[in-house]
């Protein structure tokens, strides 16, 4: 764990000497090169992670068929986070990501905490992805190769894919997401064939026949894992949704964002129903839920039962692609977030420089260097330990912090800028009520994380990060330029509050 936090610490210390200007150097701007198909598939890739292909076996074995409700509830709640983010991003043409609107609405502290926390989220997730790629997926095919070799190769590959242009990232994510979609559709089709042909197979716990009734009449029924199994399902499943907000970091590089961002956000419920809920229903209908193992991919199990001898190799390719996609998303989003922080004075100005292809190459190299922590962990043999449960918990909690900042920004926006909300063409459904419902749900998730020793350890360790960020921000506050920035924000808040009162009175 120490190796995972030391790089962000150095980054915070470095940005203590930066000078907030809020401008992009030389008038440079990110290029809007991501088309509708890129954004649509980036959104799918962000909503479908390795958690579905590998982690769903554990959630099924713990919660039983009720895991279907777990994924539906989490997806339902996060849809409103995405809608709040969408309305806010489109309310000002200058917003590049959610750290921008958090700083503009809540104050400079919010941009600093949100930007660096989101950066930390993806660095931790990216390090974990690189370790898993090297120690599990590549080792599956090349068991004798030193683990640091594929880890280094993956990091270099990701940097090279992102360096030429933002379109390179978009194309890579497009095809990564297509592989995920094909795998899930194939699973659903194969599963339906097995169900409608009455497939029967011998399992460790007896004979099972493929049928939709397996969801209700097997070992305790739909809630076979009982209440605590249902709760444990949430703490495992929430990590599968990290990255769902990824389209928010691509706002500044999206063509026609007024059309493409709403389209991508509104498609999220359908994707969750089809890819998560649909595949889980098929899996537990073909194989009674008590026969799933937390250590085996349910996708491998189903394809093997169907007589596909190459199932293990095919699914290994899919999960390898999924993990690489996650790491690719991480290196993209962290580079854009550091670039935004640098242009606002919350990171060293060297990271605000764009290449000739409009790519923040210095910020990209920073993320690549931080991912090298994975090699250190592999060399010290930390690839298989309880630390990964703690790491995923820390990552989930930090993502929840970012999601909460988005919701709080929306509530303040509604209060201070009613005229912008009335003029919005992409209003968040549920108005001022749903943000409180979603934040109450996040409180429930915090309680769920206390129910398991590993996730509890992650919950206890997470505040260390916010202490480090707080120290960095307190040092930055002493910068005269940053004090001026806060004064300007306070003056703008006073003006907006006065304008909101006049607008409300004139309705």
Secondary structure, DSSP 8 states (H G I E B T S, - for coil): -HHHHHHHHHHHHHHTT-----S-GGG------B-HHHHHHHHHHHHS-HIIIIIHHHHHHHHGGGHHHHHHHHHHHHHHHHHHHHHHHHH-TT--SHHHHHHHHH-HHHHHHHHHHHHHHHHHHHHHHHHHIIIIIIHHH-TTS-HHHHHHHHHHHHHHHHHS-HHHHHHHHHHHHHHHHHHHHHHHHHHHHHHHTT-EEEETTEEEE--GGGGTSSTTGGGTTHHHHHHHHHHHHGGGGTTTTGGGGGGGGBTTHHHHHHHHHHTHHHHIIIIIIIHHHHHHHHS-GGG--TTS-HHHHHHHHTT-TTHHHHHHHHHHHHHHHHHHHHHHHHHHHHHHHHHTTSS-GGGG---TTS--HHHHHHHHHHHTHHHHHHHTT-SSSTHHHHHHHHHHHHHHHHHHHHHHHHHHHHHH-HHHHHH-SS--TTHHHHHHHHHHHHHHHHHHHTTSHHHHHHHHHHHHHHHHHHHHHHHHHTSHHHHHHHHHHHHHHHHHHHHHHHHHHT-
